[in-house]
Amino acid sequence: MTKDIIEKYSVIIAKDPKTGQILAERWETEKGLHDPKKGFPAYRRWDIETGKVIQECYCKNGELHRDGDKPAKISIDPRTNMLTSEEYYDEGVEHRSNGPSQILRDAATGKTVVEEWK
């Protein structure tokens, strides 16, 4: 006889009361924000005017975290679709081994304006 592995998640969805448009989505376990399936964000936010995703956060057991030298938190300008910020975390601590832990870009040009190393 085999035992099934069951994970319980709560999904919280915030909607605009006037339009019903989804504004934010959070996946949580009893440990806090969590990546429900490998590669999917635990938190996502949409721009109310354009309906485009403007922020994604990846978490592990309630802490910002993403494997594979990928950013745990990203922000996107809804008008230019430019990736405006990347933040790298390792189990809740801002850190990146092989590059800057935070990168900020100009929304119009995409040029890097700030790099922070931690």
C-alpha positions, 0 to 999 in steps of 0.5 A: 500500500502506498501513501499519497503525498498531499500538499495543501495550498490556499490561493488568495485572489484580489479583484477590482470590485468594479471590473472583476479584473484580477489584481493579485494572486498569492499561493500560501501554505501554513509556512507562508508564501510558497511556489505551488509548482516548480517554476511558478510564482508564489505572488503575482500582481497585475496593472489595473489599467493594462491588465499586464503582469507587473510583479512576480515573486518566487518563494520557498517556505514563506521566504523569497527564494529562487534556484538556478541563478534566477531572480526571486522578485521581478518588476515589469513596466506595463507600458513598455513591457521592460523588465525594470527590476530583478532581485535575487534571494537565497532563502530570504536573504538578498544574495547572488553568487555570480552577479549583482543581487539587485538590478534596476533598469530604466523603463523606457530604454532598458538600460541598467541604472543601478546594480547592487552586490550583496 
